Amino acid sequence: MTGGELFIASSLDAMCGDPRWLPHPVRVMGQCIAWLDHRVRMICRSGTGLRFAGICLAGGLPIVMYCISAVLIEEAERFAGWLGSALSIALASTTLAARDLWDHVRAVDDPLQAGDLPAARGAVAMIVGRDTAELSESEVARATVETVAESAADGVIAPLFFLAVGGAPLALAYKAVNTLDSMVGHQDDRYADFGWASARLDDLINWIPARIAAVLLIFGAGLTTGQLERVRNGWRVFRRDRSKHPSPNSGSPEAAMAGILGVKLGGTNLYDGIAEDRPVLGQEGRGAEPRDIMVAAKIMVAASVLGVFLAAGIRWLV
């Protein structure tokens, strides 16, 4: 994949996002994972068996996605060079989620601005895993800002990183790992064994992209707000608080965003009625407010643009 093709792929994502009427590799992966989850549990009854099956799935699905996409692109190029480029661009665009993230954020912000808290709760439920029925306005804002920060990393910057390193096939392999983690990488009784390998692999491959994302968010804040103090505070809180988060990677972009906005992120969330307390990032900040949502979204867009230029530059150099 050339730098020019990467620019076109990111532009395609920005313009079209993820049309629901088009087949999407991530949805196909999700269906395969759900089917395998059901089948494996019919065969494996022990924790050891489930863990072994989970290791095979965590390694196998990304390899399959890489091989299938690489072969398809190669065969398309043999038929016609332009067809291979078009397929590579199309597949690359499916790995990026900047437009979808922007649309989801707007779906939360618009009702909040109109004073319709129940509608905002329903919209934020589409992008977070916590209970949302009783969230206050501030808690809806916090949940949305946290999602913007985390998704900027694994939905935009990480795919760009892997597009730069190995083109569309490697980025699709990354999306397979990321989808596995979101579906089975949970620390609960059902997935403690089967999802163990998926969660660990996701932690490993996101280590570098998450930290790049945090830095790009900080620079993006400087571009969008023009306030050097936001940049300094983002860097300070990122360095100080990133390791407080239970995830080895999510803490980096979330801590950066907390510092940039001057808000507290983290704290108590409810999952199926059970409270989970997380360390607070940006302890000295104020509570999140609705006005923070679109500021965070614009910073995410700026960081994404910087990420595209960085990834394209890498492709041109290599």
N, C-alpha and C positions, 0 to 999 in steps of 0.2 A: 504494500500500500504506500503510495506516494504522499507527500505533504499536501499536494493539491487535492487528492482524493479524500484525505482526512478532513480538509476544510469543507468539501462538498457534503460529506457525511454528516458533519456537525451542523451545517446549514440546513440540511434536510430534516434533521431532528428538530431544530429550532422552528422550522416552518410547519412541520406536519405532526411532530410528536409521535404518538402511538395510536394510529387509527384502529378502533376496535374491530372494524370489518376486515382488516388484513391479518393473515396468519402471522404470528409473532414467535420467534424462536423461544423466548422465555416462557410463553404460555405452553408451548409444546413440551419444554423441559418440565414445567410444573405438572403437566398431565402424566408424563412418564414417571416422575418421582412419586406422585400419588399412587399410581398403579403398582410400582415396585414396592412401595411401603406396604401396601395391602398384601401383595403376593409373598413378600419376605416373611411377614408375620404368620402366614399360613404354614410356612416351612420351619422357621427358626423359633424355638420356644425358650431357649436359654439366653442369658445375657451375653455369654461368650459368642454364641451363634449370631446374635443381632449385631454385636460389635464387629465381627468379621464381615458380615454382609454390609454394614455401614462403611467399612474401610474400602471394600470393593466398589461400592457405589460412589463414594467420594473421589476415588481415583479414576473409576471407569467412565462416568458421565462426562467429565471435562475432556478426557482423551477422545471419546466418541465424537463430541461436538467439534473438537479441533480437527479431527481427521475428516469428518463429513464436510465441513465447510471448506477445508483446504482442498479436498478433491473436487468439490463443486466449482470452486473458483478456478482451479487448474484446468478442468475440462472446459469450462466456459472460455477461458483464454485460448485454448487450442482451437476452439470453433471460431472465435473472433476476439481480438485483443480488447476491443471496446466493451464486449459483453462481459469479459472477466472483470474489467474495471467497474462496470455498472453493478455487477453482482457483489463485488467487494465493498463498494460504497453502500449499497442497500443493506448488506449484512452488518456493516460497521454502524450504520445509523440506528439499527435496532438495539445496539448495546448501550446507547446513550439515552439518558432520561431527563435532560434539562427541561425540555418543554413540558413533559408530563408533570414534573415537580412544580414548575411555575403555575400550571393550570390547577393543580391540587391546592396550592397555597392560596391562589385567588379565590378558589371555591370556599375556603375558610374565611378569608379576609372580607369578602364582599358582604356576607350576612352579619359579620361582627360590626362592620361599619354601619350597617343598616339597623343595628340594635336587635338582631334576631339571633339570640344566643342558642336556642335549640337547633336551628339550622346549622350554625357554626359547629356545634357539637357533633352533629351528624356528618358534616364534611370532614372534620378532623378524625373521626372514627375510621375513615377510609385510608388514612396514612399512618396511623399509630396502632399499637397492639394493646394499649392500656384501656381501662374502662373510661368512657367519656360522658356517660349519661348525666353525671352530677358535676362536671367540671365547671369552675367559675370562668369568667372572661379572661382573667389573668392566667389560669391554668391551660385554657385553650391556646392562648398566645404562646405560653412556654412550650407546650407540646409541639406546636407548629414550628417554632424556631429551632427546637432540638432536631426535628425531622429534617428541616432545611439543611442544617449543618451536617448531619450524618449522611443524608442522601446526596449532598454535594460531593461527598467523598466516594461512596460506593456506587452512586448512580451516574456520576459524571467524570470525576477526576480519575478514579481507578480504571474505568474502561478506556479513557484517553491514554492513560499510562500503558496499558497493554496493547492498545492499537499502535502506539509509537514503537513498542518493543517487538511485536510480532504480528501486526495487522489484524484483520477481522477474525481469523481463526483463533488467535490467542485471546482476543477480547471475548469471543463467544465461550471459550473454555472458562474464562474468568466468570462470566455470567452464570455458567453452570454451577460453579462453586458457590457463588453468591445466592443463587436460587435454592440450592441444597441447604445452605445455612439458614435461610429464611423459613424454609418449610420443615426441616427436621433437626436443625441445630439448636434445639431448646434444652435447657437444663431442667427437665421434668422427668417424671417416672417413665413416660412413654418413650422419650427420645434420648434418655441419658446414655444408652448404649448404641442404639442405631444411628443417632446423630452426632456422636462424639467426634468421629473423624472429620465430618463435614464442618463442624464448628471450629475444630483446630486448624484445618486447612484454610478456612476463610480468615481466621486470625493471622495466619502466616502470610498469605498473599496480599492482604490489605495493609500490612505494617508500613511499607514505604508509601503507597498512595495516600493513606490517611494523613500522614505527616506533610506530604506535599500539598494536600488539600487544605490543611490548616494554614500553611504559609500563603497559599494563593488566596484564601479567604481574607487574610490580613492585608495583603496587597490590594485585593479587590475592594476592601473597605476604604483604603486610601484613595482609590480611583473614583469610587461612587460618592463618597462623602467629602473628600478633600480635607478631612480632619486628621492631622497627624496624631492627635491624642488618642483617637480610636485605634490607630495602628500600633502605637506604643502599648496601649492597654491590652489589645488583643494578643500581642507578643508576650507580654508579661504574664497574663493569665494562662495562656497556652503552655508556657514553660513551667509554670507553677502547679497547675491543676490537672494537666492531661492524664497523669497516672492515677488520679483519684477515681476515675470512672471504672466500673467493673469490667468493661470491655477494654482490651489492650489497644484498640484503635479508635473507637467512637469518641473517646475522651479528647482526642487531639482536635478535631474540627469543632466539637461542642465547646471545649474550653476556649478556643480562639474566638468563637462567635459570642460567648458570654462576655469576654473581655471587650470585644469590639462594640457591643451594644450597651455594655455596662449593666448587665442583668444577671440574675441568679438563674442557673439552669441546674437540673437535677432536683433531688428532694423525694417526696413521697408520691408514688403512683399506685393505682389499684389495678390488679390483674385478676379478673374473675372474682372480684370482691375481696381479694387478699392484698393487703398493703405491702409494698416493697419500698424500702428506704434506700435511696442512693445518695452518695456524697454530693454536696452542693458545689458546683463549679462557679467561680466568680462570687464568692461569699459576700464580698463587700458591695455588690451591686444591688439594684432595686428589683422588684418583681417585674416580670415581663408584662408588657402592655400590648394591646392590639396594634398600636403604631409601630411596634418593633417588627411585625410580621413582614411587611413589604420592604422594609429596610434590609432585613435578612435576605429576602428573595432577590433584591437587586444586587446585593453583595455576592450571592451565589452566582448570578448571571455574569458578573464581572470576573469572578474567579474562574468560571467555565470558559470565558473568552480567553483569559490568560492561559488556561490549560490547553486550549486548542492551539494557540500560537506556540506554546512550548512543545506540545506533541508533534505538530507539523514541522517545527524546527529540527527536532530529533530525527524525523523521517528524512528530511532533506540532507541532513549531515551524514546519515548512514546510507 
